């Protein structure tokens, strides 16, 4: 599963979603999302792997063609790694 942070068409607010595998949806390269997802990728990571699996197992409420969204860095504002060596 590939998680993404993106801005949907006609929106300015970043959100997270996942890429649907090719062949699992009527259009290839599709980004899926639903209202049960955390607001940011960092919140999803902090919630844990099981929460991510659970979130992605639900049917998507909204899908977008990948070519219609603007992809962002997965974690636009990461926490500091200043002392992480």
Secondary structure, 3 states (H helix, E strand, C coil): CEEEEEECCCCCCEEEEEEECCCCCCCCCEEEECCCCCCCHHHHHHHCHHHHHHHHHCCCCEEEEHHHCEEECCCCCCCCCCCCC
